[in-house]
């Protein structure tokens, strides 16, 4: 299972958060798609989940 609770990420030097107050639960065995426009934080979210 993947669980995030109220996660926010701001890159150094930036004024606003790339991810703000994200809460997400993906049960084991479930498929989750991450979609959104360019610059919406998809890659940041996946890097967070991967521990990069």
Secondary structure, DSSP 8 states (H G I E B T S, - for coil): -EEEEEEEE--TT-SS-SEEEEEEEE-TT--------TTSSHHHHHHHHHT-
